[in-house]
């Protein structure tokens, strides 16, 4: 089954669920009840990463319980929405990116399940599942999103936004976009053998790009504008995932 993990500012992409399920895991409850939605006749799971009312900051999200709950309910592949800032000045606001790499700048997050029978050491050379990335790219083009294929996602600790010097460092390190949520979400999915890939929306220039501060209120408008395009993307994606 396909599962979506949704950023807090994009909750309107999904309509009223068919049902929702409260879950408990060895790590506690996930961020929100797992919702089941009908997307073009296909039953999909939806989990709101920050809670349905966007109350949980990125560094406080219980990533282990979220991924565990999706796996327990039968998820096979996970598509993560990510709202991001641009590190590459050539990425305008409103752009979509399907990243192929991550650099982790977070700290003190629980990054492994530490459960009997689950491997602690595993290959993470390519953090996103290739065939799922390809299907996301195809669906995004079919929906008119014109995504950039590839780029490194810088995962910062949050909850604050970055300094101009940090954004400059991320650029020197080879990153294209910056967000706060794909680590440890991506390796936890890999640890449970879930296919995992992300679709990132650029909602603001990173700090210091064009010598500007981050316009937080203004950036929310671009997530509102993305609601209908993402609904179309979801419809195109389910056609490509059996």
N, C-alpha and C positions, 0 to 999 in steps of 0.2 A: 504493500500500500504506500502511496505517496503521502508524505507529510510536509507541511509548510511550517517553518518557524518565522514568525512575523515580528518586525520591529514595532515598537510602541506607537509610532506616529502613523502607522499604516493599517490600523485595525479596521478601517472602513472598507478595505478591499474585499472583505468577506461579509456576506449577508448573514441572515439568521441561520444558525446551525440546525442540522437535522436532530442532533442530540449533543450533549456534552457529558464528560465522564470525569468525576473526581478521582484522583489517583494518589496512592502513597507508594513510596519506594524506599529502599534501604538508606536513602540520603534525604528523606523528607518529601514533602509535596512539591510538584513542579510549580512553575510560575503562575499557572492558571489551569483550570480544568481543560482537558483535551477536547476540542470540538471536532465533530464530524460534519463535513460539508459535502454537498453534491456539486461537483464542477463538471459540467457537460456530461452528466450521467455517470460520472466516476466518483466513488466515495473516497474522500481524502481527509486526512487529519490536519488540524490547524492548532498550533500552540503559540500563544502570545508571550514572547520572551520576557517582557517586562511586566507581565500581568495585563489583564484586559483594560485596566485604567491607567497603565503606564506608571506604576508606583515603584517599581524595583529598578534601581540604578544598575548600570552594566556590571560594575564590580561586585554587586550583591546578588546577581542572578545565580540561582542554583543550577548550574549547567549540567551537573551530573544527574540530578533528578529529572530534568527536562528530557535529556537524551535517553535515559533509562526507561522513562514512561512511554516514550514513542516506540522504542524497541519492544517493550512488553506488550503493547497494543497492536503490534504487527507491522510497524513501519519497515519498509525495505530501502527506501531512499528518502532523503531529506533535502529540501530546497530552502535555503535560508535567505530571507530578505535582509539586506543590510543598508542602513542609511549612513552615508559617509561624507567626509570632506575631501576636497581635492588636494593632493600633494603635487601632482603634475599640473602646472598652470594652463596646459592646453586642454584640460578637461573642464568644460563649462558646466555651470549649474544646470541640473536637469538631465545630465548624461547618465547612461547606464553602463556598468562595467561587470564583466564576468571574470573575476580574478582567478589566477592560476597559482598564486603563491601567497604566503603569509610570513610576516616577520612579527614575532611576539615581543611586545614591550611591556607586558603586564607583569604583575607580581602578586604573590599570596593568593592565587586562585587555585581551587582544587582541580588538578589537571589529569587525574587518573582515578579509575573506579576502585582499585585496590580490593578486589573481590576474588574469592577462590575461583579458579578456572578461567579467569580473564587475563590475557597476557598484558604485562606491564611494558614490555619492549616490543615495538612494532615499527615497520617502515613507514616513514612520513615524508619521504623525499618530495612527493607530489601530493599536497594536502587535500586537493579537490579531486573527486572522481572524474576521470576523463570523459567517459561516455555520457555521464549526467551533465557535465559542462557543455558538451556538444549539443545536447537536446535543449538545454536552456538557451544557448545562443541561437539555435534554429527557431525556437518559439519566440524569442525576443525580436528577432528580425521579422518574423511573420506578424507580430503584433505592432510593428512599426517603431520599436524602441531603439534600433540601430546601436546595439551595445558594442563597447570595445571588448575585443577578445583578448583577455590576458591582462596581467598587471599584478603587482604585489600589494597586498592589503596590509597596512601597518595597524596592528591592534594595540591601542594605547590603554592605559589603566583606567582613566576616568576617575570620578564622574566629571571632573573639570575638562574643558577643552584645552588644547595644546598651546604651548608658547610658539612664537615665531621661530625660535631657535630649534625647537623640537621638530617642527614641520620641515625646516631646512635639513635637519639631520635625516629625517625619514627619506627626503628626496635624495640625499647623498647615498643612502643605503639602497636606493633603487625602488622605492615604493611609489605607487601611483595614487593611492587613496588611503584614507585613514578612518578608522572606526574603533569601537570599543567592545565588540561582541563576538567575533568569530573565534576567539581563543578563550577558553579551551573547548569551545563547542565542536570545532572541526576534529581535533584529535580524539575526543570522546566518542564521536560518531565512528571514526575509524576503529577505535578499540572494540566497538560492538559490531564491527563488520557492516555498518550501514553505508550505502552510497551517500555522498554529501557534496553539495556544491552551492554556490551563492550567486545571487543577483544583487548588485550594489547600485544604489541611487546616489548620485552626487547632489547633495542639498546645500552645500556652501563651499566657498574656497577655504582651504586651510589657513590657519592664522599666519598673517604676514604675507600671504600671496597678494600681489599687487599693493603691498604696504597697507593692507586693510585688516581690521579686527574681524572676528567672526560675528556675523549678523544672525544671532540665534532666532529672534522672532521672525525675521524675514525668511529664514531657511524653512520654516514650517510650511509656508505657502507652497513650496515646491513638492513637498510630500502630499499635500492636498491635490495638487495637479496630477500626481502620479496614480491616483486611485483608479480611474477608468482605464488607463493604459495597462496597469497591472492586472486588472480583471481580464482584459483581453489576452494578456500574456498567460495567465493561468489556464484559460480555455485552450490556447494553442499548445501549452505544455502537456496537458493531460492526453492530448491526441498522440503524443510522442512517447508516452510512458505506459507500457502495458499493465 
